[in-house]
Amino acid sequence: MQFLDIFIFKSSAMLGMYLGEKVNLRALELDDLDIVMTHWNNLELRQYLNSQIPMSRQTERAWLERATTQDPWRDGEMTLAIEDRKSGEFLGTVSLFDISKQHKRAEFGIAIHNADNLGKGYGTDTTRVMLWVAFHILGLNSIYLITMDGNERAQKAYKNAGFKPVGVFRQGAYVKGAFHDFVIMDILKEEFFETYPPGSSVGNSP
């Protein structure tokens, strides 16, 4: 089970990206490796991800090679790059994991890499855009996520985007010498459609 707290075109001047109010979501590219490695091994970030072990450049390159060729239905995953809509700055990645054609559901994950970009609304906007993709493009019905109990900033962003707490996975994580609960949250298509019905979008036209 993943709990990462992941096509489009690279240039912000090109059409085809998924637009939010603050962000663009685009395809990951192999030449994103340098910028990914800049902050990827920061413990402040990785304490909320599925591993606090540093990742080598070689390992991350191998992951990028897989991510850049993912098909949501064949591979059950979809990972996109997050960019600042105005500046084009790379902010992180956002993903759908464990995509099920049978159950029409997937798990959500997001990572804003540079701590300086936290608290600026990027997380909430990215979450809304990826939910739009999940429900309007992929036709899914339910999206869930798992986040650590102490990650209150992320929980606030998820709630602002429409997620609701639905349960607790007790002492599911061991981080910095202590066990932590996981908070489980989800959102249904019908709930998202109350704000973003068919024909609507998260971001305005450029």
C-alpha positions in Angstrom: 0.0 0.0 0.0 1.4 3.3 -1.0 1.2 6.5 1.1 3.2 9.0 -0.7 2.2 12.5 0.9 2.3 12.0 -8.1 0.6 13.2 -20.1 0.7 16.5 -21.1 3.5 18.8 -22.3 6.6 20.2 -20.6 6.5 23.9 -21.6 4.0 26.1 -19.8 3.4 27.9 -23.0 2.1 24.7 -24.7 -1.5 23.4 -24.5 -2.5 20.1 -23.0 -1.6 20.5 -19.3 -4.1 20.2 -16.5 -4.5 23.7 -15.2 -5.3 24.8 -11.6 -5.5 28.3 -10.2 -1.8 28.1 -9.0 -0.4 25.0 -10.7 0.0 23.1 -14.0 0.2 19.3 -14.0 2.3 17.9 -16.8 4.1 14.8 -17.8 7.3 13.9 -16.0 10.4 13.9 -18.1 13.8 12.2 -17.6 15.5 15.7 -17.6 13.5 16.4 -14.4 16.0 14.2 -12.5 18.4 17.1 -11.5 15.6 19.2 -10.0 14.0 16.1 -8.3 17.3 15.2 -6.6 17.7 18.8 -5.2 15.2 18.2 -2.4 14.2 14.6 -2.6 16.5 13.4 0.2 15.5 16.1 2.7 14.2 14.3 5.8 11.6 17.0 6.4 10.0 15.8 3.2 10.7 12.1 3.4 9.4 11.6 7.0 5.9 11.8 5.5 6.6 9.5 2.6 6.9 5.7 2.4 10.6 5.6 3.3 13.0 7.7 5.3 16.0 6.0 3.6 17.9 8.2 1.2 17.5 7.4 -2.5 20.4 7.3 -4.9 20.5 9.2 -8.2 20.5 5.8 -9.9 17.4 4.6 -8.1 15.5 7.8 -8.8 16.5 7.7 -12.5 15.1 4.1 -12.6 11.8 5.4 -11.0 11.6 8.3 -13.5 12.1 5.9 -16.4 9.1 3.9 -15.2 7.0 7.0 -14.3 7.5 8.6 -17.7 6.1 5.6 -19.5 3.2 4.8 -17.1 -0.2 4.0 -18.5 -2.9 4.3 -15.8 -4.9 1.2 -16.9 -1.9 -1.0 -17.8 0.3 -0.1 -14.9 -2.3 1.0 -12.3 -0.4 4.3 -11.7 -0.2 7.8 -13.0 2.3 10.3 -11.8 2.5 14.0 -13.0 4.9 16.8 -12.4 3.6 19.9 -10.5 4.7 23.3 -11.8 3.9 26.8 -10.7 1.5 28.1 -13.2 3.1 31.5 -13.6 6.8 30.8 -13.3 7.0 27.2 -14.5 9.0 26.3 -11.4 9.0 22.5 -10.6 7.3 22.0 -7.3 7.0 18.3 -6.9 4.9 15.3 -8.0 1.3 14.1 -7.6 0.1 10.5 -8.2 -2.7 8.1 -8.4 -1.7 4.6 -7.2 -3.5 1.2 -7.3 -5.9 2.4 -10.0 -8.7 -0.2 -10.3 -10.8 -0.6 -13.4 -13.1 -3.0 -11.6 -13.7 -0.8 -8.5 -13.2 2.6 -10.1 -11.0 3.8 -7.3 -7.4 4.8 -6.7 -5.1 6.0 -3.9 -3.9 9.6 -4.0 -0.4 10.9 -3.1 1.4 14.2 -3.4 4.9 15.5 -2.6 5.8 19.2 -2.6 9.6 18.9 -2.6 10.9 22.3 -1.4 9.8 23.2 2.1 9.9 26.9 1.1 6.8 26.1 -1.1 4.7 24.8 1.7 1.8 26.9 3.0 1.3 28.7 -0.3 -1.8 26.9 -1.5 0.0 24.6 -4.0 -1.0 21.4 -2.2 -4.7 22.2 -2.2 -4.8 23.4 -5.8 -2.8 20.4 -7.0 -5.1 18.0 -5.1 -8.2 19.6 -6.7 -6.7 19.3 -10.2 -5.7 15.7 -9.7 -9.1 14.9 -8.4 -10.5 16.5 -11.5 -8.3 14.3 -13.6 -9.4 11.2 -11.6 -13.1 11.9 -12.0 -13.4 13.8 -15.3 -10.7 12.1 -17.3 -10.3 8.6 -15.9 -13.9 8.2 -14.8 -13.1 6.9 -11.3 -15.6 6.9 -8.5 -13.6 7.0 -5.3 -10.2 8.4 -4.3 -8.6 7.7 -0.9 -5.4 8.7 0.8 -3.4 7.8 3.9 -1.4 10.5 5.8 0.4 10.5 9.1 -1.4 11.9 12.1 1.1 14.6 12.6 1.0 16.0 9.1 -1.7 18.5 9.9 -0.7 20.9 7.1 -1.4 18.1 4.5 -4.7 17.1 6.2 -5.9 20.8 6.0 -5.1 20.9 2.3 -6.9 17.6 1.7 -10.0 18.8 3.6 -9.9 22.1 1.6 -9.9 20.0 -1.6 -12.9 18.0 -0.4 -11.5 14.9 1.3 -13.2 13.7 4.5 -11.6 11.7 7.3 -13.1 8.2 7.4 -10.8 6.1 9.7 -7.5 5.6 11.5 -4.8 3.0 10.8 -3.3 2.7 14.3 0.4 2.9 14.8 1.0 2.3 11.1 4.2 4.2 10.8 7.5 4.3 12.7 9.2 7.6 12.2 12.1 9.2 14.2 11.8 6.7 17.1 8.0 6.8 17.6 4.9 5.1 16.2 2.3 7.2 14.5 -1.3 6.6 13.4 -2.3 7.0 9.8 -5.4 9.1 9.1 -7.5 7.7 6.2 -9.5 10.1 4.1 -11.5 9.8 0.9 -13.8 11.6 -1.6 -16.5 10.3 -3.9 -17.1 11.5 -7.5 -20.6 12.7 -6.6 -19.1 14.9 -3.8 -16.5 16.4 -6.1 -19.1 17.0 -8.8 -21.0 19.3 -6.4 -18.2 21.8 -6.8 -16.8 20.8 -10.2 -19.6 19.2 -12.3 -19.1 17.9 -15.9 -18.0 20.8 -18.1 -16.3 22.7 -15.3 -12.6 23.1 -14.6 -10.4 23.9 -11.6 -8.3 26.7 -13.3 -9.5 29.4 -15.6 -8.3 29.5 -19.2 -4.8 30.9 -19.6 
